[in-house]
Amino acid sequence: MSKHVDLQRVLDCGMVAIIRASSSEQIVNVARALYEGGVDVLEVTFTVPNVLEIISAVKKELGKNVLLGAGTVLDTETARSAILAGAEFIVSPTVNTEVIQLCKRYDKLCLPGAFTPTEILTAWEAGADIVKVFPADVGGPNYLKAVHGPLPQIRLLPTGGVDLTTIDAFFKAGACAVGLGSALVEKKAVDTGDVGRIKSLAEQYVAAVKKARGK
């Protein structure tokens, strides 16, 4: 798939589910539950042990049913290893223009994290496909709206502080999609293997995105 097709998939889904767990078996089960609940854009972070093996395992299990990415990517070496393991997009907590360039070279989506208007514009001008506004809970929807006003051309994905009570406000403030970590992939549900809970939450967030978008 080209990154243009993948970008549209992120925009259509309206969210990126951020998965953290301690084992590959947990993450494969969580990924399957999210997919069954209607969320097909998934990010596995490099804070997870053996993350490259996990990315490969999820890829093998779900294939093209999901768009799988790697998160907390801090440098080009990590980005390249994630892409070779099967990641279709790269997410960073900060702006690293070398990582953005590497993603362009491999025709992969890049979602660098930024917070200030200067950082956001720097990431966009360097070639980011979507800019992750992080941590979004600091300024909330009002901050996103303030940034989006003078920078309407930039696709913004708030991450942090997005939940069922705030998701509507973030979309109204200009979000193209949202990043969802523990609000969607609850630690307790992951630790106890409660995939039913994760699937139920996924369904709730899918409905919330549709409602926020007026669909």
MODAGI-V97660 format. One record per backbone hydrogen bond with DSSP energy under -1.0 kcal/mol. CO is the residue of the C=O (numbers start at 1). NH is the residue of the N-H. E is the energy in kcal/mol with one decimal. If there is no record, write none. Layout:
co:CO nh:NH e:E
co:CO nh:NH e:E
//
This chain:
co:2 nh:6 e:-2.1
co:3 nh:7 e:-2.7
co:4 nh:8 e:-1.8
co:5 nh:9 e:-1.6
co:6 nh:10 e:-2.0
co:7 nh:11 e:-2.4
co:8 nh:12 e:-2.6
co:9 nh:13 e:-2.4
co:10 nh:14 e:-2.7
co:14 nh:178 e:-1.5
co:16 nh:180 e:-2.8
co:17 nh:43 e:-3.1
co:19 nh:45 e:-1.4
co:23 nh:27 e:-1.9
co:24 nh:28 e:-2.6
co:25 nh:29 e:-2.1
co:26 nh:30 e:-2.6
co:27 nh:31 e:-3.0
co:28 nh:32 e:-2.2
co:29 nh:33 e:-2.1
co:30 nh:34 e:-2.6
co:31 nh:35 e:-2.3
co:32 nh:36 e:-2.5
co:33 nh:37 e:-1.4
co:34 nh:39 e:-2.7
co:35 nh:38 e:-1.5
co:40 nh:67 e:-3.5
co:41 nh:17 e:-2.5
co:42 nh:69 e:-2.9
co:43 nh:19 e:-3.6
co:44 nh:71 e:-2.3
co:45 nh:48 e:-1.6
co:50 nh:54 e:-1.9
co:51 nh:55 e:-2.8
co:52 nh:56 e:-2.0
co:53 nh:57 e:-2.2
co:54 nh:58 e:-2.8
co:55 nh:59 e:-2.4
co:56 nh:60 e:-2.3
co:57 nh:61 e:-2.1
co:58 nh:62 e:-2.9
co:59 nh:63 e:-1.9
co:62 nh:65 e:-2.2
co:63 nh:66 e:-1.1
co:67 nh:42 e:-2.5
co:68 nh:88 e:-4.0
co:69 nh:44 e:-2.4
co:70 nh:91 e:-2.8
co:71 nh:46 e:-2.1
co:75 nh:79 e:-2.1
co:76 nh:80 e:-2.8
co:77 nh:81 e:-2.1
co:78 nh:82 e:-2.1
co:79 nh:83 e:-2.3
co:80 nh:84 e:-2.5
co:81 nh:85 e:-1.3
co:82 nh:87 e:-2.6
co:83 nh:86 e:-1.1
co:88 nh:109 e:-1.3
co:89 nh:70 e:-2.4
co:90 nh:111 e:-3.3
co:91 nh:73 e:-2.2
co:96 nh:100 e:-1.8
co:97 nh:101 e:-2.2
co:98 nh:102 e:-2.2
co:99 nh:103 e:-2.2
co:100 nh:104 e:-1.9
co:101 nh:105 e:-2.0
co:102 nh:106 e:-1.8
co:103 nh:108 e:-3.0
co:109 nh:90 e:-2.2
co:110 nh:129 e:-1.9
co:110 nh:130 e:-1.3
co:111 nh:92 e:-1.7
co:112 nh:132 e:-2.7
co:114 nh:134 e:-2.1
co:116 nh:120 e:-2.7
co:117 nh:121 e:-2.5
co:118 nh:122 e:-2.4
co:119 nh:123 e:-2.4
co:120 nh:124 e:-2.1
co:121 nh:125 e:-2.8
co:122 nh:126 e:-1.4
co:123 nh:128 e:-2.2
co:124 nh:127 e:-1.2
co:131 nh:157 e:-2.6
co:132 nh:114 e:-2.8
co:133 nh:159 e:-2.4
co:135 nh:138 e:-1.4
co:136 nh:140 e:-2.4
co:139 nh:143 e:-1.1
co:140 nh:144 e:-1.8
co:141 nh:145 e:-2.6
co:142 nh:146 e:-1.9
co:143 nh:147 e:-2.3
co:144 nh:148 e:-2.8
co:145 nh:149 e:-1.6
co:151 nh:154 e:-1.5
co:155 nh:131 e:-2.9
co:156 nh:176 e:-2.7
co:157 nh:133 e:-1.0
co:158 nh:179 e:-2.8
co:159 nh:136 e:-2.6
co:163 nh:167 e:-2.2
co:166 nh:170 e:-2.1
co:167 nh:171 e:-2.0
co:168 nh:172 e:-2.2
co:169 nh:173 e:-1.4
co:170 nh:175 e:-2.0
co:171 nh:174 e:-1.3
co:178 nh:16 e:-2.4
co:180 nh:18 e:-3.3
co:181 nh:184 e:-1.5
co:181 nh:185 e:-3.3
co:184 nh:186 e:-1.2
co:186 nh:190 e:-2.3
co:187 nh:191 e:-3.1
co:188 nh:192 e:-2.1
co:189 nh:194 e:-2.3
co:193 nh:195 e:-2.0
co:194 nh:198 e:-1.4
co:195 nh:199 e:-2.6
co:196 nh:200 e:-2.2
co:197 nh:201 e:-2.5
co:198 nh:202 e:-2.4
co:199 nh:203 e:-2.2
co:200 nh:204 e:-1.9
co:201 nh:205 e:-2.5
co:202 nh:206 e:-2.5
co:203 nh:207 e:-2.0
co:204 nh:208 e:-2.0
co:205 nh:209 e:-2.4
co:206 nh:210 e:-2.1
co:207 nh:211 e:-2.3
co:208 nh:212 e:-2.5
co:209 nh:213 e:-1.9
co:210 nh:215 e:-3.4
co:211 nh:214 e:-1.1
//
